[in-house]
Amino acid sequence: PLLNALAAASIPIITQFDPQGLSNTFWSCAEIGFAHLPLREAISAASIARISEFEAQGIANTAWALSTLEGCDGPLLHALAAQARDVA
């Protein structure tokens, strides 16, 4: 119940998170196995919108979270790959 409440409270304000906040939130969910689809979709959309601001660590954390939660989010994966090439 607590994690669902936190997710519900986060979704409306997720666009206010900076890239580190987005990647850390996604990483934290993956670390504890919290696969909340609406939150994952909100983080994905917000991350894609700000992908040019992501640094290497945020890219790595977000990619790891996606793979750990067994997410198949093609648009986010493509955005991460493109940003990884630009950061490298």
Secondary structure, 3 states (H helix, E strand, C coil): CHHHHHHHHHHHHHHHCCHHHHHHHHHHHHHHCCCCHHHHHHHHHHHHHCHHHCCHHHHHHHHHHHHHCCCCCHHHHHHHHHHHHHHC
